[in-house]
Amino acid sequence: MKTLATLALGAALAAGPAMADLTFPSLSYRTGPYAANGIPFADGYADYFTLLNERDGGIGGEMANVLECETAYDTERGVECYEATKGEGALVYQPLSTGITYQLIPRASADGIPIHSMGYGRTSAANGSIFEWVFNYPANYWDGASVIINYLLQENEGSLEGRKIVLLYHNSAYGREPIRTLETLAEMHGFELVQLAVDHPGQEQGNQWLQIRRERPDFVIMWGWGVMNQVAVQEAANINFPMNNFYGVWWSGAEPDVLPAGAGADGYRSLNMNALGDLPVLDDIRQYVVDAGLAAGDGTNVGSVLYVRGMYAAMLAAEAARNAQEISGETNITPAMMRDGMESLVITEERMEELGMGGVGPAFEVTCENHGGPGLALIQEWDAEAQVWVTLTDFIAPDDSVIDPLIEEDSAAYAAENNIEPRCNES
């Protein structure tokens, strides 16, 4: 019997062009309670590669092919998608799920195929000395938690002493990722951390918001995804919680998260790892992809938060592939060559401008030791009347004095459990 993953792959191959030389699987979810957020990311990821094919003739003369496989944000189906696509020349995986990422790390590492869990997944994979095949640049969850606290410190005269902060989190590997960091930061800065879990998929939150009403916290931080975000924003509006004291991670700060609440969402804030704006690359996508009838979706998501993030992820993959081609002298690169291209990737402001994506993300370099990037994020606020995200800050740095030891501790434990010897020659 064919699995769902195999059927999805078969459909993708039947509908798409002949197999291309550079293959980028997309573990997407266009169905289920997380579809509203999964669709725009998948559209942006696919459309960027289509743009490169149509405008530039591919990457280094090699056409790119996106193999999309539907996971419905289900870990088992995600693993099935990986197994169904890995033999099709897959260069790098974007699992788009922390649970799937955790399951794929040992598999992909054994198979010699890199993973790019951009801003999600196992945070300690930022230690490239231990996680040779896993990358999570330009930022990870522990960075995000620290950036929110740094911003709150900045907005409260440098002190959160005696304040109460609620962490409202998706009760999964994803949602639990920031807990250790926030506990450490709570001890450091003297605030009380109250943890409230929300079970999958997140449609039932009445009890959590009743407790928030009783606790009367100074701030709420949300680690949600999909329908959980929509429900939380609506529940916050229902109890008149001050929206400018409600902060989401970068996966809780997109248009589908706030639009259902209407005016009630006004002032809600979140992190974003990718800046928005009138980007020249979006004009090219409209011309070469959407208007040409080649878009992955109907074109309405172009320029939205998660569409730009998917496009950003595709750009980073394409630039790593270019780098791999240059390093190896081969245009038809292998997964091992792709890994080398990712580990020596350099993203400059000048290159971002050349790509029509100036300012979308920070400049950074990847090294053997650092697969995580600089960890920067900005704060944005929802303007419900104009229905736009307003950027409040420049990119903010995390507290590396907190994050780095946590990464070292967790990655060392993983290495000990799996008999992995550090491979980088650190000075």
Buried (B, 14 or more C-beta within 10 A) or exposed (E): EEBBBBBBBEEBBEEEEEEBBBBBBBBBBBEBBBBBBBBBBBBBBBBBBBBBBBEBEBBBEBBBBBBBBBBBBBBBBBBBBBBBBBEBBBBBBBBBBBBBBBBBBEBBBEBEBBBBBBBBBBBBBBBBBBBBBBBBBBBBBBBBBBBBBBBBBEBBEEEBEEBBBBBBBBBBBBBBBBBBBBBBBBEEBEBBBBBBBBBBBBEEBEEBBEBBBEBEBBBBBBBBBBBBBBBBBBBBBEEEBEBBBBBBBBBBBBBBBBBBBEEBBBBBBBBBBBBBEEBEBBEBBBEBBBEEEBBBBEBEBBBBBBBBBBBBBBBBBBBBBBBBBEBBEEBBBBBBBBBBBBBBBEBEEEBBEEBBBBBBBBBBEBBBBBBBBBBBBBBBBBBBEEEEBEBEBEBBBBBEEBBBEBBBEBBBEBBEEEEBEBEBEEE
